[in-house]
Amino acid sequence: MRSPFAFAEQQLLQFIISPHKLLINNKQLEGASLLNYGGDIYVPLRYITEQLGGSVGFDSKTGTISVASIK
């Protein structure tokens, strides 16, 4: 398994690509890498939101992430 790396506050973090499956509305999604760090699974917010018909935005001036759904 590949292990991506990231730096946070001068500390090297090692994430493990998780072998878990991602289901949304009982449909398995392909193409999304799930990461495991310290026993927690991290999922790609933008990918999942867009698969559900929503959108994700980022305001660099305020550092705000916004998630909108379509009803």
PDB file of N, CA, C and O in Angstrom:
ATOM      1  N   MET A   1       0.826  -1.183   0.000  1.00  0.00           N
ATOM      2  CA  MET A   1       0.000   0.000   0.000  1.00  0.00           C
ATOM      3  C   MET A   1       0.870   1.246   0.000  1.00  0.00           C
ATOM      4  O   MET A   1       1.864   1.314   0.722  1.00  0.00           O
ATOM      5  N   ARG A   2       0.499   2.226  -0.805  1.00  0.00           N
ATOM      6  CA  ARG A   2       1.235   3.486  -0.801  1.00  0.00           C
ATOM      7  C   ARG A   2       0.870   4.265   0.452  1.00  0.00           C
ATOM      8  O   ARG A   2      -0.231   4.127   0.985  1.00  0.00           O
ATOM      9  N   SER A   3       1.796   5.073   0.909  1.00  0.00           N
ATOM     10  CA  SER A   3       1.560   5.902   2.083  1.00  0.00           C
ATOM     11  C   SER A   3       1.872   7.353   1.769  1.00  0.00           C
ATOM     12  O   SER A   3       3.046   7.722   1.723  1.00  0.00           O
ATOM     13  N   PRO A   4       0.865   8.191   1.553  1.00  0.00           N
ATOM     14  CA  PRO A   4       1.115   9.609   1.315  1.00  0.00           C
ATOM     15  C   PRO A   4       1.636  10.266   2.590  1.00  0.00           C
ATOM     16  O   PRO A   4       1.358   9.815   3.701  1.00  0.00           O
ATOM     17  N   PHE A   5       2.380  11.317   2.407  1.00  0.00           N
ATOM     18  CA  PHE A   5       2.919  12.041   3.548  1.00  0.00           C
ATOM     19  C   PHE A   5       2.418  13.473   3.529  1.00  0.00           C
ATOM     20  O   PHE A   5       2.117  14.014   2.465  1.00  0.00           O
ATOM     21  N   ALA A   6       2.328  14.096   4.709  1.00  0.00           N
ATOM     22  CA  ALA A   6       1.958  15.505   4.828  1.00  0.00           C
ATOM     23  C   ALA A   6       2.699  16.094   6.013  1.00  0.00           C
ATOM     24  O   ALA A   6       3.009  15.391   6.975  1.00  0.00           O
ATOM     25  N   PHE A   7       2.980  17.386   5.940  1.00  0.00           N
ATOM     26  CA  PHE A   7       3.621  18.067   7.053  1.00  0.00           C
ATOM     27  C   PHE A   7       2.593  18.920   7.773  1.00  0.00           C
ATOM     28  O   PHE A   7       1.785  19.592   7.132  1.00  0.00           O
ATOM     29  N   ALA A   8       2.616  18.899   9.082  1.00  0.00           N
ATOM     30  CA  ALA A   8       1.724  19.716   9.896  1.00  0.00           C
ATOM     31  C   ALA A   8       2.522  20.214  11.087  1.00  0.00           C
ATOM     32  O   ALA A   8       2.959  19.428  11.927  1.00  0.00           O
ATOM     33  N   GLU A   9       2.709  21.525  11.153  1.00  0.00           N
ATOM     34  CA  GLU A   9       3.456  22.127  12.261  1.00  0.00           C
ATOM     35  C   GLU A   9       4.793  21.440  12.477  1.00  0.00           C
ATOM     36  O   GLU A   9       5.124  21.045  13.595  1.00  0.00           O
ATOM     37  N   GLN A  10       5.557  21.299  11.405  1.00  0.00           N
ATOM     38  CA  GLN A  10       6.896  20.717  11.461  1.00  0.00           C
ATOM     39  C   GLN A  10       6.915  19.251  11.852  1.00  0.00           C
ATOM     40  O   GLN A  10       7.961  18.734  12.244  1.00  0.00           O
ATOM     41  N   GLN A  11       5.801  18.582  11.756  1.00  0.00           N
ATOM     42  CA  GLN A  11       5.727  17.164  12.092  1.00  0.00           C
ATOM     43  C   GLN A  11       5.315  16.391  10.847  1.00  0.00           C
ATOM     44  O   GLN A  11       4.347  16.750  10.177  1.00  0.00           O
ATOM     45  N   LEU A  12       6.041  15.346  10.546  1.00  0.00           N
ATOM     46  CA  LEU A  12       5.716  14.504   9.400  1.00  0.00           C
ATOM     47  C   LEU A  12       4.583  13.557   9.779  1.00  0.00           C
ATOM     48  O   LEU A  12       4.669  12.843  10.778  1.00  0.00           O
ATOM     49  N   LEU A  13       3.520  13.556   8.974  1.00  0.00           N
ATOM     50  CA  LEU A  13       2.382  12.668   9.196  1.00  0.00           C
ATOM     51  C   LEU A  13       2.366  11.628   8.093  1.00  0.00           C
ATOM     52  O   LEU A  13       2.605  11.955   6.931  1.00  0.00           O
ATOM     53  N   GLN A  14       2.091  10.392   8.434  1.00  0.00           N
ATOM     54  CA  GLN A  14       1.997   9.344   7.430  1.00  0.00           C
ATOM     55  C   GLN A  14       0.569   8.833   7.391  1.00  0.00           C
ATOM     56  O   GLN A  14       0.038   8.339   8.385  1.00  0.00           O
ATOM     57  N   PHE A  15      -0.040   8.964   6.220  1.00  0.00           N
ATOM     58  CA  PHE A  15      -1.390   8.470   5.996  1.00  0.00           C
ATOM     59  C   PHE A  15      -1.295   7.166   5.224  1.00  0.00           C
ATOM     60  O   PHE A  15      -0.446   7.021   4.345  1.00  0.00           O
ATOM     61  N   ILE A  16      -2.148   6.235   5.545  1.00  0.00           N
ATOM     62  CA  ILE A  16      -2.208   4.963   4.838  1.00  0.00           C
ATOM     63  C   ILE A  16      -3.460   4.975   3.974  1.00  0.00           C
ATOM     64  O   ILE A  16      -4.545   5.315   4.447  1.00  0.00           O
ATOM     65  N   ILE A  17      -3.309   4.603   2.706  1.00  0.00           N
ATOM     66  CA  ILE A  17      -4.489   4.512   1.846  1.00  0.00           C
ATOM     67  C   ILE A  17      -5.328   3.337   2.320  1.00  0.00           C
ATOM     68  O   ILE A  17      -4.860   2.199   2.372  1.00  0.00           O
ATOM     69  N   SER A  18      -6.569   3.629   2.660  1.00  0.00           N
ATOM     70  CA  SER A  18      -7.459   2.640   3.255  1.00  0.00           C
ATOM     71  C   SER A  18      -8.063   1.720   2.197  1.00  0.00           C
ATOM     72  O   SER A  18      -8.433   2.172   1.114  1.00  0.00           O
ATOM     73  N   PRO A  19      -8.160   0.436   2.511  1.00  0.00           N
ATOM     74  CA  PRO A  19      -8.789  -0.498   1.576  1.00  0.00           C
ATOM     75  C   PRO A  19     -10.314  -0.527   1.687  1.00  0.00           C
ATOM     76  O   PRO A  19     -10.962  -1.302   0.985  1.00  0.00           O
ATOM     77  N   HIS A  20     -10.893   0.294   2.548  1.00  0.00           N
ATOM     78  CA  HIS A  20     -12.337   0.285   2.747  1.00  0.00           C
ATOM     79  C   HIS A  20     -13.069   0.743   1.495  1.00  0.00           C
ATOM     80  O   HIS A  20     -12.512   1.453   0.659  1.00  0.00           O
ATOM     81  N   LYS A  21     -14.312   0.332   1.379  1.00  0.00           N
ATOM     82  CA  LYS A  21     -15.178   0.736   0.268  1.00  0.00           C
ATOM     83  C   LYS A  21     -16.006   1.929   0.700  1.00  0.00           C
ATOM     84  O   LYS A  21     -16.333   2.071   1.879  1.00  0.00           O
ATOM     85  N   LEU A  22     -16.346   2.788  -0.248  1.00  0.00           N
ATOM     86  CA  LEU A  22     -17.177   3.952   0.015  1.00  0.00           C
ATOM     87  C   LEU A  22     -18.496   3.770  -0.719  1.00  0.00           C
ATOM     88  O   LEU A  22     -18.522   3.690  -1.947  1.00  0.00           O
ATOM     89  N   LEU A  23     -19.596   3.706   0.034  1.00  0.00           N
ATOM     90  CA  LEU A  23     -20.934   3.576  -0.549  1.00  0.00           C
ATOM     91  C   LEU A  23     -21.729   4.847  -0.269  1.00  0.00           C
ATOM     92  O   LEU A  23     -21.735   5.354   0.853  1.00  0.00           O
ATOM     93  N   ILE A  24     -22.393   5.350  -1.291  1.00  0.00           N
ATOM     94  CA  ILE A  24     -23.326   6.453  -1.118  1.00  0.00           C
ATOM     95  C   ILE A  24     -24.631   6.011  -1.761  1.00  0.00           C
ATOM     96  O   ILE A  24     -24.668   5.664  -2.941  1.00  0.00           O
ATOM     97  N   ASN A  25     -25.697   6.026  -0.974  1.00  0.00           N
ATOM     98  CA  ASN A  25     -27.007   5.539  -1.431  1.00  0.00           C
ATOM     99  C   ASN A  25     -26.885   4.118  -1.987  1.00  0.00           C
ATOM    100  O   ASN A  25     -27.453   3.799  -3.032  1.00  0.00           O
ATOM    101  N   ASN A  26     -26.144   3.280  -1.282  1.00  0.00           N
ATOM    102  CA  ASN A  26     -25.930   1.871  -1.628  1.00  0.00           C
ATOM    103  C   ASN A  26     -25.198   1.657  -2.956  1.00  0.00           C
ATOM    104  O   ASN A  26     -25.232   0.557  -3.508  1.00  0.00           O
ATOM    105  N   LYS A  27     -24.542   2.688  -3.467  1.00  0.00           N
ATOM    106  CA  LYS A  27     -23.753   2.574  -4.693  1.00  0.00           C
ATOM    107  C   LYS A  27     -22.288   2.808  -4.341  1.00  0.00           C
ATOM    108  O   LYS A  27     -21.932   3.818  -3.735  1.00  0.00           O
ATOM    109  N   GLN A  28     -21.442   1.846  -4.737  1.00  0.00           N
ATOM    110  CA  GLN A  28     -20.019   1.984  -4.442  1.00  0.00           C
ATOM    111  C   GLN A  28     -19.405   3.030  -5.367  1.00  0.00           C
ATOM    112  O   GLN A  28     -19.584   2.981  -6.584  1.00  0.00           O
ATOM    113  N   LEU A  29     -18.687   3.967  -4.779  1.00  0.00           N
ATOM    114  CA  LEU A  29     -18.020   5.000  -5.557  1.00  0.00           C
ATOM    115  C   LEU A  29     -16.591   4.585  -5.840  1.00  0.00           C
ATOM    116  O   LEU A  29     -15.874   4.128  -4.950  1.00  0.00           O
ATOM    117  N   GLU A  30     -16.190   4.748  -7.074  1.00  0.00           N
ATOM    118  CA  GLU A  30     -14.824   4.438  -7.493  1.00  0.00           C
ATOM    119  C   GLU A  30     -14.069   5.748  -7.671  1.00  0.00           C
ATOM    120  O   GLU A  30     -14.669   6.793  -7.924  1.00  0.00           O
ATOM    121  N   GLY A  31     -12.783   5.684  -7.540  1.00  0.00           N
ATOM    122  CA  GLY A  31     -11.950   6.844  -7.817  1.00  0.00           C
ATOM    123  C   GLY A  31     -11.711   7.763  -6.638  1.00  0.00           C
ATOM    124  O   GLY A  31     -11.057   8.795  -6.793  1.00  0.00           O
ATOM    125  N   ALA A  32     -12.214   7.427  -5.474  1.00  0.00           N
ATOM    126  CA  ALA A  32     -11.993   8.255  -4.292  1.00  0.00           C
ATOM    127  C   ALA A  32     -11.025   7.529  -3.360  1.00  0.00           C
ATOM    128  O   ALA A  32     -11.287   6.405  -2.931  1.00  0.00           O
ATOM    129  N   SER A  33      -9.915   8.175  -3.054  1.00  0.00           N
ATOM    130  CA  SER A  33      -8.962   7.570  -2.127  1.00  0.00           C
ATOM    131  C   SER A  33      -9.372   7.897  -0.694  1.00  0.00           C
ATOM    132  O   SER A  33      -9.562   9.061  -0.342  1.00  0.00           O
ATOM    133  N   LEU A  34      -9.506   6.873   0.114  1.00  0.00           N
ATOM    134  CA  LEU A  34      -9.805   7.050   1.527  1.00  0.00           C
ATOM    135  C   LEU A  34      -8.490   6.921   2.283  1.00  0.00           C
ATOM    136  O   LEU A  34      -7.686   6.037   1.986  1.00  0.00           O
ATOM    137  N   LEU A  35      -8.270   7.784   3.244  1.00  0.00           N
ATOM    138  CA  LEU A  35      -7.025   7.782   3.999  1.00  0.00           C
ATOM    139  C   LEU A  35      -7.271   7.375   5.432  1.00  0.00           C
ATOM    140  O   LEU A  35      -8.285   7.741   6.027  1.00  0.00           O
ATOM    141  N   ASN A  36      -6.343   6.617   5.986  1.00  0.00           N
ATOM    142  CA  ASN A  36      -6.410   6.200   7.385  1.00  0.00           C
ATOM    143  C   ASN A  36      -5.260   6.860   8.113  1.00  0.00           C
ATOM    144  O   ASN A  36      -4.102   6.735   7.715  1.00  0.00           O
ATOM    145  N   TYR A  37      -5.586   7.563   9.181  1.00  0.00           N
ATOM    146  CA  TYR A  37      -4.563   8.182  10.028  1.00  0.00           C
ATOM    147  C   TYR A  37      -4.984   7.979  11.476  1.00  0.00           C
ATOM    148  O   TYR A  37      -6.030   8.469  11.900  1.00  0.00           O
ATOM    149  N   GLY A  38      -4.188   7.275  12.211  1.00  0.00           N
ATOM    150  CA  GLY A  38      -4.480   7.061  13.633  1.00  0.00           C
ATOM    151  C   GLY A  38      -5.771   6.314  13.882  1.00  0.00           C
ATOM    152  O   GLY A  38      -6.403   6.504  14.921  1.00  0.00           O
ATOM    153  N   GLY A  39      -6.178   5.463  12.943  1.00  0.00           N
ATOM    154  CA  GLY A  39      -7.413   4.704  13.121  1.00  0.00           C
ATOM    155  C   GLY A  39      -8.659   5.423  12.642  1.00  0.00           C
ATOM    156  O   GLY A  39      -9.750   4.853  12.680  1.00  0.00           O
ATOM    157  N   ASP A  40      -8.523   6.671  12.188  1.00  0.00           N
ATOM    158  CA  ASP A  40      -9.653   7.426  11.642  1.00  0.00           C
ATOM    159  C   ASP A  40      -9.582   7.395  10.124  1.00  0.00           C
ATOM    160  O   ASP A  40      -8.497   7.489   9.551  1.00  0.00           O
ATOM    161  N   ILE A  41     -10.733   7.263   9.468  1.00  0.00           N
ATOM    162  CA  ILE A  41     -10.799   7.256   8.017  1.00  0.00           C
ATOM    163  C   ILE A  41     -11.209   8.652   7.544  1.00  0.00           C
ATOM    164  O   ILE A  41     -12.199   9.210   8.018  1.00  0.00           O
ATOM    165  N   TYR A  42     -10.447   9.206   6.613  1.00  0.00           N
ATOM    166  CA  TYR A  42     -10.724  10.518   6.046  1.00  0.00           C
ATOM    167  C   TYR A  42     -11.218  10.337   4.611  1.00  0.00           C
ATOM    168  O   TYR A  42     -10.637   9.586   3.828  1.00  0.00           O
ATOM    169  N   VAL A  43     -12.301  11.038   4.288  1.00  0.00           N
ATOM    170  CA  VAL A  43     -12.909  10.925   2.968  1.00  0.00           C
ATOM    171  C   VAL A  43     -12.820  12.273   2.260  1.00  0.00           C
ATOM    172  O   VAL A  43     -12.776  13.312   2.919  1.00  0.00           O
ATOM    173  N   PRO A  44     -12.794  12.271   0.911  1.00  0.00           N
ATOM    174  CA  PRO A  44     -12.683  13.527   0.164  1.00  0.00           C
ATOM    175  C   PRO A  44     -14.024  14.271   0.129  1.00  0.00           C
ATOM    176  O   PRO A  44     -14.967  13.833  -0.529  1.00  0.00           O
ATOM    177  N   LEU A  45     -14.095  15.376   0.827  1.00  0.00           N
ATOM    178  CA  LEU A  45     -15.336  16.141   0.965  1.00  0.00           C
ATOM    179  C   LEU A  45     -15.891  16.576  -0.384  1.00  0.00           C
ATOM    180  O   LEU A  45     -17.078  16.380  -0.648  1.00  0.00           O
ATOM    181  N   ARG A  46     -15.066  17.160  -1.242  1.00  0.00           N
ATOM    182  CA  ARG A  46     -15.560  17.660  -2.528  1.00  0.00           C
ATOM    183  C   ARG A  46     -16.120  16.517  -3.380  1.00  0.00           C
ATOM    184  O   ARG A  46     -17.199  16.642  -3.959  1.00  0.00           O
ATOM    185  N   TYR A  47     -15.394  15.417  -3.453  1.00  0.00           N
ATOM    186  CA  TYR A  47     -15.820  14.292  -4.282  1.00  0.00           C
ATOM    187  C   TYR A  47     -17.182  13.767  -3.831  1.00  0.00           C
ATOM    188  O   TYR A  47     -18.074  13.559  -4.654  1.00  0.00           O
ATOM    189  N   ILE A  48     -17.341  13.556  -2.544  1.00  0.00           N
ATOM    190  CA  ILE A  48     -18.605  13.030  -2.020  1.00  0.00           C
ATOM    191  C   ILE A  48     -19.737  14.027  -2.223  1.00  0.00           C
ATOM    192  O   ILE A  48     -20.826  13.650  -2.657  1.00  0.00           O
ATOM    193  N   THR A  49     -19.492  15.288  -1.915  1.00  0.00           N
ATOM    194  CA  THR A  49     -20.525  16.320  -2.069  1.00  0.00           C
ATOM    195  C   THR A  49     -20.984  16.417  -3.516  1.00  0.00           C
ATOM    196  O   THR A  49     -22.183  16.499  -3.782  1.00  0.00           O
ATOM    197  N   GLU A  50     -20.036  16.408  -4.456  1.00  0.00           N
ATOM    198  CA  GLU A  50     -20.404  16.506  -5.867  1.00  0.00           C
ATOM    199  C   GLU A  50     -21.152  15.268  -6.340  1.00  0.00           C
ATOM    200  O   GLU A  50     -22.035  15.378  -7.190  1.00  0.00           O
ATOM    201  N   GLN A  51     -20.821  14.085  -5.808  1.00  0.00           N
ATOM    202  CA  GLN A  51     -21.551  12.864  -6.163  1.00  0.00           C
ATOM    203  C   GLN A  51     -22.997  12.931  -5.692  1.00  0.00           C
ATOM    204  O   GLN A  51     -23.875  12.293  -6.272  1.00  0.00           O
ATOM    205  N   LEU A  52     -23.239  13.699  -4.646  1.00  0.00           N
ATOM    206  CA  LEU A  52     -24.598  13.871  -4.118  1.00  0.00           C
ATOM    207  C   LEU A  52     -25.316  15.066  -4.744  1.00  0.00           C
ATOM    208  O   LEU A  52     -26.425  15.412  -4.337  1.00  0.00           O
ATOM    209  N   GLY A  53     -24.675  15.702  -5.744  1.00  0.00           N
ATOM    210  CA  GLY A  53     -25.310  16.817  -6.439  1.00  0.00           C
ATOM    211  C   GLY A  53     -25.069  18.166  -5.802  1.00  0.00           C
ATOM    212  O   GLY A  53     -25.689  19.149  -6.207  1.00  0.00           O
ATOM    213  N   GLY A  54     -24.205  18.244  -4.835  1.00  0.00           N
ATOM    214  CA  GLY A  54     -23.927  19.508  -4.175  1.00  0.00           C
ATOM    215  C   GLY A  54     -22.654  20.152  -4.682  1.00  0.00           C
ATOM    216  O   GLY A  54     -22.074  19.718  -5.677  1.00  0.00           O
ATOM    217  N   SER A  55     -22.227  21.192  -3.986  1.00  0.00           N
ATOM    218  CA  SER A  55     -21.003  21.879  -4.376  1.00  0.00           C
ATOM    219  C   SER A  55     -20.223  22.285  -3.132  1.00  0.00           C
ATOM    220  O   SER A  55     -20.780  22.433  -2.044  1.00  0.00           O
ATOM    221  N   VAL A  56     -18.927  22.459  -3.324  1.00  0.00           N
ATOM    222  CA  VAL A  56     -18.035  22.884  -2.246  1.00  0.00           C
ATOM    223  C   VAL A  56     -17.288  24.114  -2.723  1.00  0.00           C
ATOM    224  O   VAL A  56     -16.807  24.162  -3.855  1.00  0.00           O
ATOM    225  N   GLY A  57     -17.196  25.094  -1.863  1.00  0.00           N
ATOM    226  CA  GLY A  57     -16.472  26.309  -2.204  1.00  0.00           C
ATOM    227  C   GLY A  57     -15.476  26.655  -1.115  1.00  0.00           C
ATOM    228  O   GLY A  57     -15.567  26.163   0.009  1.00  0.00           O
ATOM    229  N   PHE A  58     -14.516  27.514  -1.467  1.00  0.00           N
ATOM    230  CA  PHE A  58     -13.523  27.958  -0.496  1.00  0.00           C
ATOM    231  C   PHE A  58     -13.290  29.446  -0.690  1.00  0.00           C
ATOM    232  O   PHE A  58     -13.010  29.897  -1.800  1.00  0.00           O
ATOM    233  N   ASP A  59     -13.404  30.210   0.394  1.00  0.00           N
ATOM    234  CA  ASP A  59     -13.132  31.641   0.393  1.00  0.00           C
ATOM    235  C   ASP A  59     -11.760  31.843   1.009  1.00  0.00           C
ATOM    236  O   ASP A  59     -11.595  31.724   2.223  1.00  0.00           O
ATOM    237  N   SER A  60     -10.765  32.152   0.167  1.00  0.00           N
ATOM    238  CA  SER A  60      -9.397  32.276   0.667  1.00  0.00           C
ATOM    239  C   SER A  60      -9.205  33.500   1.570  1.00  0.00           C
ATOM    240  O   SER A  60      -8.295  33.521   2.399  1.00  0.00           O
ATOM    241  N   LYS A  61     -10.047  34.504   1.415  1.00  0.00           N
ATOM    242  CA  LYS A  61      -9.930  35.710   2.261  1.00  0.00           C
ATOM    243  C   LYS A  61     -10.288  35.414   3.706  1.00  0.00           C
ATOM    244  O   LYS A  61      -9.655  35.924   4.630  1.00  0.00           O
ATOM    245  N   THR A  62     -11.317  34.579   3.896  1.00  0.00           N
ATOM    246  CA  THR A  62     -11.785  34.293   5.271  1.00  0.00           C
ATOM    247  C   THR A  62     -11.366  32.903   5.737  1.00  0.00           C
ATOM    248  O   THR A  62     -11.515  32.570   6.912  1.00  0.00           O
ATOM    249  N   GLY A  63     -10.835  32.082   4.808  1.00  0.00           N
ATOM    250  CA  GLY A  63     -10.462  30.716   5.166  1.00  0.00           C
ATOM    251  C   GLY A  63     -11.669  29.839   5.430  1.00  0.00           C
ATOM    252  O   GLY A  63     -11.606  28.917   6.243  1.00  0.00           O
ATOM    253  N   THR A  64     -12.781  30.124   4.740  1.00  0.00           N
ATOM    254  CA  THR A  64     -14.037  29.431   4.981  1.00  0.00           C
ATOM    255  C   THR A  64     -14.324  28.420   3.877  1.00  0.00           C
ATOM    256  O   THR A  64     -14.242  28.737   2.690  1.00  0.00           O
ATOM    257  N   ILE A  65     -14.661  27.198   4.287  1.00  0.00           N
ATOM    258  CA  ILE A  65     -15.109  26.164   3.368  1.00  0.00           C
ATOM    259  C   ILE A  65     -16.626  26.114   3.458  1.00  0.00           C
ATOM    260  O   ILE A  65     -17.187  26.070   4.553  1.00  0.00           O
ATOM    261  N   SER A  66     -17.296  26.121   2.292  1.00  0.00           N
ATOM    262  CA  SER A  66     -18.763  26.058   2.293  1.00  0.00           C
ATOM    263  C   SER A  66     -19.216  24.836   1.507  1.00  0.00           C
ATOM    264  O   SER A  66     -18.648  24.504   0.467  1.00  0.00           O
ATOM    265  N   VAL A  67     -20.244  24.176   2.020  1.00  0.00           N
ATOM    266  CA  VAL A  67     -20.838  23.007   1.376  1.00  0.00           C
ATOM    267  C   VAL A  67     -22.305  23.333   1.138  1.00  0.00           C
ATOM    268  O   VAL A  67     -23.023  23.727   2.057  1.00  0.00           O
ATOM    269  N   ALA A  68     -22.745  23.162  -0.117  1.00  0.00           N
ATOM    270  CA  ALA A  68     -24.149  23.427  -0.459  1.00  0.00           C
ATOM    271  C   ALA A  68     -24.746  22.191  -1.092  1.00  0.00           C
ATOM    272  O   ALA A  68     -24.104  21.520  -1.901  1.00  0.00           O
ATOM    273  N   SER A  69     -25.973  21.894  -0.720  1.00  0.00           N
ATOM    274  CA  SER A  69     -26.666  20.760  -1.312  1.00  0.00           C
ATOM    275  C   SER A  69     -27.745  21.264  -2.248  1.00  0.00           C
ATOM    276  O   SER A  69     -28.220  22.393  -2.124  1.00  0.00           O
ATOM    277  N   ILE A  70     -28.125  20.414  -3.183  1.00  0.00           N
ATOM    278  CA  ILE A  70     -29.203  20.722  -4.097  1.00  0.00           C
ATOM    279  C   ILE A  70     -30.388  19.865  -3.691  1.00  0.00           C
ATOM    280  O   ILE A  70     -30.269  18.641  -3.633  1.00  0.00           O
ATOM    281  N   LYS A  71     -31.500  20.465  -3.415  1.00  0.00           N
ATOM    282  CA  LYS A  71     -32.680  19.720  -2.975  1.00  0.00           C
ATOM    283  C   LYS A  71     -33.657  19.574  -4.091  1.00  0.00           C
ATOM    284  O   LYS A  71     -34.716  18.974  -3.910  1.00  0.00           O
TER     285      LYS A  71
END
